[in-house]
C-alpha cells in the first residue's frame, strides 16, 4: 500500500487505526485500492503496467529504462523546461521505474494540485515527446552509469549471474542495457515500447489490485 507520511508523529497511529480500504472501479474499468486519510493534505498513488524490460527488443536492451527516464522530459504541448516548471510550481512529484516484469510509477502531490497532477501524469504516459535533445541527454547519463558499472565488481558479478542463470531468456539482459546496445536505441524504439506496454490492458492485476492511492483525494474523483 502506498504510504502517506504524517507531519504529526502522534496523529499517524490513530489515523492508521481508522484506515479503511475501498475497492474502486473507474469509468474505463481500471480497478484501484483507495485509502482516504485527512491527516495531512497530500495525495499519493502507485501503479504498474505488466511488461517491463523483458519487452525490450532482443538486440536493444535498455529501451524501457530510457523510457522511464524520459517521460518527464516533455510531453504533449509541454517541452522539457515547461513540463518541469509546472511540476515545481504545483509541488508535484512523478516517478517512473522499470524492472524486468513491470513498468512502475508513482505520483505525490498536495491536495490543491490534484487536477494538475493527474493531467500531467496523463500526458506523460500517453503523449511523451522524445525530442532528440532530451533523448541524447538521457542516453549520455545512462552510458555514464554503464561505463562506471563496467569497472565495478559487484555490477559485473550481478550481470554474469543473470547470464548464467537465465541464458537466452530476457531476464538475462540487464534492465539498463549494455554499452553496445544503448547507442543503437532510437526514438521509434521508445515510442514502440510506450504503445506496447503503457496501455489500459497492461495495468497490473495482482490479486485484484491494479492501483493504490492514499490521501485526501475524494473517491468520486
N, C-alpha and C positions, 0 to 999 in steps of 0.2 A: 504494500500500500504506500502511496506517495505520502511523505511525512511533511507536515506543516509545522515549522518551529514556532514556539511562542516566545514573546519577549518577557513573559512573566513566568518564572520557573515554578511558582506555586499554583498558577492557574492551569497549567498544562495537564497535570494528572486528573483534576476534576473534569476537564473538558473531555479527556480520553474516556473517563468513566461513562460519559453520556453519548459516546460515539455510536452512531447508527449508520450502517452501510446500506445504501439504496442501489438497487439494480435498475439502470435506466436504459431505454432504447430510443435513439434519436429518430427523427422523421425519415432518415435514409437507412435505418436499420442497424446502425452501429451500437453495440452494447457497451455500457460503461459501469464501473463501480464508483459510486459517488458518496462522499462524506462531507456534510456541511458542518463547519466549525467556525464560530464567530469570535474565537479568542483574539485573533489579530486579523486585520483586513488584507489578507493575502489569498491568492488562488494558486494552487499547484496541480499540475496534471502530468501524467506519464502515459506513454502509449508505445506500441511497437508494431512493425509490419514483419510478417514472416518472409524469409528470403533475404538474408544478409549478404556477406561477402561470398558465400557459396554460389551466388548468382552472377558473379563476375565472369566475363569471358575467359576461357581457359588460358588464352595467350596474353591476357592483360589483367592480371590480379592487381587490385588496388583501386578499381573503379568505385566500388561502394564507399570505400574510405574517403576518396576525394569528394564524392557527392556529399558525405556528411560534413565535410569542411567547407562546402561551397553554398549550401542552401541559404545561409545568412549573408552571402556576399552580393546580394542583389536579386530581386525577384519582382515579377510583374512590371509596373512602371517605375519602380524604385531602383536606382543604381546602388552600388556598394555604400557610398557615403550617405545617401538619403535614407537607406534602409536602417543603417546603424544609428543615424540621428534620431529616427523615430523610436527605435528600441530604447535608446538612452533617455529621450525626452519623457517617455511614458513608464520608465522603470520596468522594462520587460526583459526577461531572460529566456532565450530559446537555446536549447542544447540538442545536439544530434550525436549519436554514437552507433557504430556498427560492430556486430560480431559475425561469426560465420553463419549463424542461423537467423539473426534478426537485425532490422534497422530500427533503432530506438530513438525516441525523442522525449523531451521534457519542456514544459512551459511553466514559468513562475512570474507572477506579476501582482501588483496591488489591485484591489477590487475595482477602483475607479477606472483602471485601464483595461478592463476585461475585453471590451469590444475591439479595441485597437489590437490587443494581444492576439486574439483569435483570428482577426483578419490578417495580421502579418504572418501568423503561422500558416493560415490557409494558402496565401500566395507563395510562401516559401516552399511548401510541399507540392503545389500544383503548377507554379509558373517560375521556376528558377531560370535565371538569365544565362548563366555560364558564359559570361563575357570573357574574351580572350585574356585580358589583363588579369582578371580575377583567377582564372584557371591557372595561368602561369605563376602567379604569386603563390597559390596553394600548392602547385606542383613543386616549386622550389623549396617550400617548407617541408613537404613530405620527403623529398630527396635528401635534404639536410639530415633529417632524422634517420633515414635509411643508411646514409653514409656513417653516421655515428654508431648505429646498431651493427654495422658490418665489422666493427672492431671491438664490440662488447661481447665478452664470453657468454654471459647469460642469454643474450639475444640469439647468438649463434647456436647455443645448445638447444634453446627452445625451438628454433626453426628446424634443426636437424631431427629433433624428436618428432615433430609433426610429419616430416618427410618419411621417416622410418615407420611411424605408427599408421599413417593413412595412405601411403603410396600414391596412387593416381587419383584418389578421392579429392574433391575440392577442399576438404579440411586440411590437406597437406600444404595448401598455399597460404602464406601469411595474409592477414586481413589488409595490411597496408601495402602489399605488393612487394616487388623486387626493384632493385636499382635498374634492371634491364627492362622491366615492364611499365613502370610509371611514365617514362618519357614517351611511350607509344600511345598513351591514353588520349583520346580526342574528345572534343565536346559532344560529338554524336554518341560516344560510348556512355557519357554521363547522362544524356537525355534518354537514351535507351533504357538505362537502369531505372530511372525515375518512372518511365512508362510501365516497365515490367513489374516493379516491386512496390512503389508507393501508390497504392490503389486500395479502394474500399475492400475489395475481395481478399486482400492480404492483411487486413487489420488483425492483429494477433487474437486468437481464440484459444485460450488455455484454461480448461476447466470452467468455461463460461465467462472468463474475464477478457475483456477486449481493451478497455481503457480504464485508467484510475485517476480520479480527481479528488481534490480536497480543498476546502477553504470556505469563503463567504459567498461563493457563486450560488445563485438560486438554481434549484434543479430544473425549473422550467426553461432556463436559458441554455 
